[in-house]
Amino acid sequence: MNENGFTQFSTLTVLLLLAAFYGGTYLLTLLIRKDKEDTSGFMVAGHHVGYGMGAASMTATWIWAASFYAAATSGYTYGVSGPIHYGLWGALMILFIYPFGRRFRKLAPNGHTLGELIHARHGASSQLILAGSNILGSVISLMVNFTAAGALVSVLSPLSFEVGVMVAGIGVLAYTLTSGFRASVFTDFAQLVALMAIAIIIIPAVLFAAGGPSVMVEGLSRLTDEQANLFSMEAILHQGAPFFVAVLAYAIGNQTISQRLFAVREKNIKSTFVTATIGYGAIVIGLGMIGLMALSVGMEPIDGKMNNLIPQMVSTYLSPVFVALFFILVIGSLSSTADSDLSALSTIMMADVYGKNIAGDEPSPRIMMMVGRITMIVATVAGLIFASFSLDILVMLVFVGALWGAIVFPVIVSCYWDRVTNAAFTWSVAVAMALFCIARFELLEMTGLTVLFFESLASVGGAVVIGLMVFGFFGRAAGLVAGVITLAAMLVFATGFLRDYMVLVASLTAYGASAVVCTAMTLFSRERFDFDLIAQRVGDYDNVEDESSLVPEAAK
């Protein structure tokens, strides 16, 4: 045991666990290694990832290290509804992307990034806005995952935080560098199997070791009225609604997700993302229940740090064997997301930066491969450096989330409305970001007409979120009706109320402002775009006779 009361392994034990995980993962990648890798296989596995591999990869990627700690924190803070608000909305956002994903694939069947599609639609400035936001977001994600690895190693062993960060970074880079996205997808499958098996064992084990369901029922008396309420407004406004808005932005703006849209066989997009929705929701809600258990048994997080809840519960109630399984569980989850970030970053630099903006019409596949691998190395070093600085992750994620929120409407509408221009796209994102910063950090005094203006924009943002979701599944007419109804309801009931929740107001403002500016500028446009041009402008960079050979038989 260490001074914090956690089970602590010896240095040798932890190094053996890390070596077993990363060594085994690297050996798996050797099964699919090709003597001469090509760009299509390296970036999107030749567009031939099958249903099983695709669903596993999507689920493993969406579950990252922060999911463990944030889900448990939500359960501990908001009670019975906390895990649902964290897990359910995240799961629904995986489901949300698939109807738009099918549109993206129809427009660019041979695409590799959403940025390529936007480049073909609008040009370089809009594409680079999208690419820049993805680069920043993926580097921050790498930093978060490496930080989580360092913290876990430092808590459960005598090794330092820096050692844990270095081992995770080098381990992930080693197996991803060989085959890029194909290695990420292939190892995601094995990592998800481990995630599910260990979660199925650990969560019930903690419950029964703590005394079983009866102890939890008795512990409900410790909960406040809001914590005991499944429909707690406090949980909805502080956790559910902001998270719902944030993950919607992630669904559109995150290259790790759009990369899988272009990698999975087009006919398997729906089944892949529906399965990933169920898998993510089940696992993350289950992990959130550990936080609710901690609340029910009256456990106080050591040093007041919520991130200690899950390790504390596991080490308090379970044997060292289960703690070792938990260690592998977290390392596997952060590694599956980190390798996806490396693959996403390399693909953006290969296709969006080099392929479309540097090489012009004559990109060299050999140079593209070199750019991709160099990007992985540089990104890993950057992630390790930022992790060692212990920067304020929340502030950085807020900016990335806002940027992605600002691009959701322009990206989607550009794929359906032929009058949207490059200027409309660019200015809508710029204005939305500026207004977000004003609202989020209250750079103006939020009173009188000022706060009323931002509440109105937030109401428009709420209408955009609901309208887009309904539009994706039920078409334009239904989406417009849902948006108008939502806007009217929010203007009536949210005016004078939303100002007490400025984090939510700021996030919705990004959606509302981008939608208003983009729509207004588009209505003044007389341009018409031929969507058939996108497929002509976006293609593979290799002349491959048999693309099916780019993935192992198991992936088909």
N, C-alpha and C positions, 0 to 999 in steps of 0.2 A: 504494500500500500504506500502511496506517496503522501505528502503533507496535506493534500486536498481530500484524501479519503478515497481516491480512485484505486482500483486494482492497477498495479503497475507491473509490466513485464520487464524481464532483463533485456539488456541491449541486444544480446545474441538472439533472443526469441523474436523481438521485433524485426531485426534485420532478416531473420529467416522467413518470417511472414511476408515481408516486403519482397524478398528475393523470390519466394514461391509464387506470389501473385504476378509480379512484373516479368519474371522469368517464364512462367507458364504462358502469360499473354504473348510474349515475344515469340515463343515457340509456335503458338497458334498462327501467328502472322506468316511464319515460314511456310505453312501449308499452302498459302495462296500467293506466295512471292513469285514474281515473274522475272526472268533474266533481263528482259527489256520492257520496262513499264511504259505505258502510253498515257497521254494526257487525259483521255476520256475515262480510262480506268482509274487513274489517280484522283480525278475530280468527282466523278459521279458513278463509278463502277460500270461504265458503259451503258447507263440508263436501263440496266437489266436486273436490279435488285428485286427479289421475289417478295411475296407476302410475309412469310415468316421472319426472314431477316429484316425486312423493312419495319415491321411492327415492333420487333425487339429493339432495333436500333433507335427508333423514335422514342420508345418508352425509356430506354436507358439514358438517352441524351437529355430528355426533359427532366429526369430525376437527377439532380446534381447535389453536391454536398450541402448547399444551403437549404435544399428541400427538407433534409432531416431536421436541422436545427430550427428552421422557421416554422415547420409544421408543428413541432413539439411546443415551440414558444406560443404559437397561436392557440393550441389546446390548453396550455397552462394559463394564458392571459384571459382568453375569452370563454373558457369552459366548454360545454358540450357542443356548441356550434363552431368552435374555432377550427378543429381539423377539417370540418366540412367546407368552411369558407376558403381554406387554403387549398385543399385537394380537389374539390369539385370544380371550382372555377378554372384552375389550371388544366384540369382534364378537359373541360368544355372548350378551352381554347385550342387544344389539339384537334378536336372535332370541328371547330370553327374554320380552320384553315383549309380543309379538304375541298369544299366546293370552289373556292378561289384557286386552290392549287390545280384543280382540273382545268380551269381557264388558263392559268399560266402555262401548263403543259400543252394545251391546244394551240396557244399562240406561238410557243417556242419549244417544239417537241425535242429538239436537240440541244436545249439550253443547259447551262451549268450553274448559273446564278440568276437571281432576280434582277441584279444590276445589268446583266446582258440584255434582258428583255427591255428594261427601262432605257438603256442606251439605244436600242433599236427603235424605241418609241419616241424618245425625246432628244437624245444626244448626251454629250459628256457631262454637262453640269448636273443634271438630275441624277445620272448614274453615279457620279462621284459623291453626291450627297448620301445616297443609299450605301455605297461602298464604304464611305468614311464612317458612317454610324455603325456599320457592322464590324469594321476593324476595331473601333474603340470599344464596342460592346464585348467582342470576343477576347480582347486583351484583358479587360476587367474581369470577365468570367474566368479566364485562366488564373488571374491573380487570386480571385476568391477561392477557387478550388485548390490551388497550391497552398494558400493560407490555411485552409481547413485541414489539409494533410499535415502541415507543420504543427498546427495546434493539437491535432489528435496524437501525433507521435510524441510531442513534448509532454502531454498529459499521461499517456499510458506507458511511457518508458523513460529512462534516464537521458535519452538523446535530446538534443536541443531542437528548438523550433526550426532553425535554419537547416539542420540536417534533414528533417522531415520534408521541408520545402524542396531541397535539392534532389532527394531521392525520388519524390513524386514527379518532378519536372523531367529528370533524366529518364526515368522509367517510361513515362508516357511518350516522350519524344522518340525513344529507341524503337518502339514497335510501330508508331505511326509513320515514321520517316520512310519505312520500307515500301509501303504500298498505299499511303495516303488514305483516301476515303474508303477504299476497299478494306484496308486493315481496320479502320474504325468500325465499319458495319459488321465485319466478321467477328471482332472481339466483343462488340456490343451484345451480340447474341449470347456468348458465354457469360458475360458479366451480368446480363439480365437474369439468366437462369440462377446464378449465384445470389443475386439480389432477392429474387422471389423466394428461393428456398430458405435463405437465412431469415428474411422478414417473416415468413410463415412460421418459423421456429421461435424467433426471438420475441415477437410481440405477445403471443399467448404465454410464453414462458415467463415474461415479466409480469403479466397479469396474474397468473396463478401463484407465482412466487411472492407477490405482494399480498396475497390472501384471497384472490379470486374475485368474481363479479360481486359477491356479497359485500366485500370490503369497499369496492368502488361505490356501490349503492349507498352504503352507510356514510361514505365520505362526501356524498353530495350535499350534506348539511353544512360543509365548510364553504360551499360555493355561494356567491352573492346571487341575488335574484336575476341579474343580467347573465351571469355565468351559467345559471341553471336553465335559462330560457333558450330553447332551440332556435327561436326567431328573434334573438336579441338585436335590437336596433344599434346598440353600441358596437356589437361585433360586425354588423353589416356595414355601418358607416366608417368605422375605423379600419376594418380588415377586409371584409368581403368586397365592397364596392371599389376601393382603391386597387385591390389586387386584381379584380375582374378587369378593370380598365388597363392595368399594366400588362397583364398577360395577353390581352388582345393585341397590344402593340408588339409584344414579343413574337406572336404568331405570324405577323406579317414582316417584321423588320429583321428577324434573326436568320442569318444565312445557314446556321446549322439545321434549321427546319426546312427552309426553301431548298437547300441542297438535297435533302431527302425526297422532296417533291419531284425534283428532276432525276433522281436516281432510281426511284421505284418504278416498276412497269406501270404504264398509264392505267391499265385496266385494274391494277391492284391498289390505286390510291385510296379509294373509299374504304375498302376492307382493312387496309393497313392502318389508317388513322382512326377508324372506329375501334379497332382492337387496342391501339396505343392509348386511346382515351380511357378505356376500361382498366387497362393495366396500370396506368399512372394513378388514376383516382383511387384504386384499391390499395396500392402500396403506400401512397403518401397519406391518405386518410388514416391508414393503420399506424403509420409512424407518428402522426399527430396525436393518436390516442395515448401514446406513452406520456406526452405532456399532460393530458387530462388525468392519467393515472397519478402522475406526480402531484398534481393539484389535489386530487381526492385523498391521497395518503398524507397530505400535509408536508411534503418535502419542499425545502427551501433550496434554491440553486446556490451552490457554493460560490462565494465572492459576489453574489448577486448577478452572475453572468448566466443568461438564459441558454447560451450555447453549451453549458455544462449539464443541462437537464438529462439528455438522452444518455451520455456516458455515465452520469451519476446514477440514473435508474438502473442501467444495465449492470454496472459494477457493484451496486448495492445489493441487488436481488439475485444475481446470477453468478454462476461459477466462472473461473478464468477461461474455461473452454468457450463459453458463450460470449465472453468479452472478446476473445480472439476472433470469433465469427463476426461479431459486430465491427471489429477493426477492419476485417476484410470487406464487409458490407459497405462501409463508408469509403474506403480506398477505391473499391470498385465503382461506386457511384460517381465520385469526383473524377476518376480516370476516364470513365465513359463520356463525360461531358468535356473534359479537357482535350481528349483526342478529337472530339467533334469540333471544338474550337480551332485546333490546329489545322484540321482539314478545311474548315470554312475559311480561315485566314489565307491558307495557301491557294485555295480556289479563287478567292477574290483577287489576290495579287496576280495569279496566272491569267485569269480571264478578263476581269474588269480593268485592272491597271495595265498589265503588259499587253494582253491580247487585243484590247479595244482602244487603248489610248497611247501606247508606245509603239507597238509593232504595226499598227494600222491594219492593212489588208493582208499582210504577209507574216503572220506570227510563226516562229520556229518552234516545233514541238520539243526539240531538245532544250532550247533556252527556257521554254515554259516549265519543263520539269525541273530545271535548275532553280528557277525563280520560286517554284513551289517548295522545294526542299530547303532553300535558304530562308524562306519566310518562316517555315516551321522552327528552324533553329533560332532565328532572331526573336520570334514571338515567345518562345520558351524562355529565352534569356530575359526578355522584357517582363514576362510574367513573374519570374523568379525575383527580379530586382524590385518590382512594385510590391510583391508579397513581403519582402524583407523590410520595406518601409512602413508597413502596417498603416497604410493610408485609410482615410475615411471612406470605406467602400459604399456606404449608404448614399453619401452625397454624389459620388460618381455614378452610381446606378440610377439615381434620380434623373441626372442629365441624359443618360443614354435612353432611359425609358421615355423621357419626354420627347427626345428626338424621334424615336420610333413611333410614339403616339402622333407626332406631327406629320409623319409620312404615310400613315395608314390610309387616310382618305385619298390623297393624291395618287398613291400607287394603285389602289384598287380601281378608282374611277378612270385612271389612264388606260386600264385594260378593257374598259367597256365603252367609254364615251370617246368618239373619234374627234371631238373638238378641243380636248384638253391640250394645252401647249406647254412647251418647255418652260416658258416664263411663268405660267400659272403654277406649275409644279414647284419651281424654285422659290418664287416669292411666297407661296402659301406656307412652305416649310419654314422659311426665314421669319415671317411674321408670327407664326405659331410658336416658335422657339422663344422669340423676344417676349411675347405676352405670357408664356409659361413662366419665364424667369421672374417677371414682374409679380405675378400672382404667387408663385411658390415661395419667394423670399420677401414678399410684401415690400417691394421697393417703392411703392406708392402707398399712401395711407388708405387702407381698405375701409372707407366709409362713404356714405352718400352715393352719388352717381357713379363713382369709381367702382365700388364693390358691386353695385347693381349691374354695371357693364360686364364685369367678369362673371357674375352669376348668370347673366343672359347667355354669354358665350359658353359657359359650362352646360347650360341647358341644351344649347345646340349640340355640344359635344355628346351629351347623353343620347340625344336623338340620333346622332351619327352612329354611335356604337350599336344601339338596338336596330336601327334601320339597316346597317350593313349586315348584321347577323341574319336578320330575316330575309334580306335580299339574297344572300348567299344560298339559302336553302329553298326559298319559295318564290324568288323572282322580283323584278323591279316594282311592280304594282304593290305587292305585299310589303316590300321594304319601305316604299314611300309612305304608305298608310301607317305602318308601325312607327316610322320616324316622326310623322306629324303628330300622332297621338302622344308619343313620348315627349315631344317638344312642348305641346300644350300642357300636359300634366306637370312637367318640370317647371314651366313658367308660372303655373298657378301655385303649386305646392312647395317648390324649392326656393323661390325668391324670398329672401329674408331669412332662409334657413341654412342654405349651403355655406354661407359666409363663416359659419362656425367650424367648417371642415375644409380649410384652405388647401390641404394636400390634395383632396379630391377635386376641389375647384380647379386647381392648377392643372392637374392631369386632364380633366375634361376640357379645359380651355385649349389645350394643344390640339385636341380633336376638332373642337368647334371652330377655332380660328382658321385652321388649315382648310376646313371644308368651306367656310364662308369666302375666303380669299380665292381659293381654287375655283369655286363655282362662279363667283362674280367675274373673274378674269376670263374664264372659259366662255361665258355667255357673250362677251364682247368679241370673241374670236370667230372668224369665218373659215378657218382652216378645217380641212377634213383629212383624216389619216386612214390609209388603207392597212388594216390589221394584217393582211396577208404578207406585208413586207417584213414583219417581224421574223417569221419562219425563214425567209430568204436571207436575212441579215444575221441570224443566230444559228450557228452550226458547230459541229465537232471540228477539232483541230487536227485530227488524224484521219488518214484514209484506212479505215479498218474494215476488212472483208467480213469478219465474223465477230461481231460485237459480243455474242453470247459467251465467247471464250474469256471475257474479261472478268468473270466472276466464277467462283467454284460452283460445282454442281449443287451443293447444299443451299446456295443462295437462290436457286431457281425454283 
